[in-house]
Each structure stands twice: as structure tokens, then as C-alpha cells.
Amino acid sequence: MTGTQTDADLAQAIGLPLVLVVGLRPGCLSHALLTAESIRARRLPLAGWVVNRLDPDMGAAEHSIAYLRARLDAPLLSDVPYQDLPEPGQLVFALPAAWR
């Protein structure tokens, strides 16, 4: 953002609920939990989280999602499937039924 302000400062200034996007790949569990902890520490509202499947060969993907479901104090809003080199405008988003 600037030399002194971050995206988190912007989120605090706006005060809107945040959506955490978890890029599903090795190392994502600790990254997601630390990010959620940072959001809570700033007393920002966490509306939910989205799984973005970045690695089609990631083992234990379903286990990782279940692990995050149990530990993130927010709902899973969407599970975006892996897409190999999608064309702009053809990205597939798995939107919750309530949003369609």
C-alpha cells in the first residue's frame, strides 16, 4: 500500500468483513491459521474463507480442508477447483448457492 500502511490498515479503516483466501498447497495450514490470528488480533470481522485449489496433485487436500474447518472460526464460503491455465473470462468460481 504505502511505506507506512498495509492492506490490514486499509481493512481496519474501511471496517468491512474480510474473506480469507487459502491457496491449497503445502504450507497453507499454518499460513491460514496465522492470517486468521492476525485478523482477530486487529479485531477485524472475518466473514469466512475460500479454498483455492492451486495444486491438483496435493495429497491430503480434503484432510487439510477438514483441519481448517475445525480451526477457523468462520464458515467455508467456497471451494474453487484447480484450473489449468484458464483463459481470462472463463474462470470457474464455486459460488455458494445463496450468492447465485
Secondary structure, 3 states (H helix, E strand, C coil): CCCCCCHHHHHHHHCCCEEEEEEECCCHHHHHHHHHHHHHHCCCCEEEEEEEECCCCCCCHHHHHHHHHHHCCCCEEEEECCCCCCCCCCCCCCCCHHHC
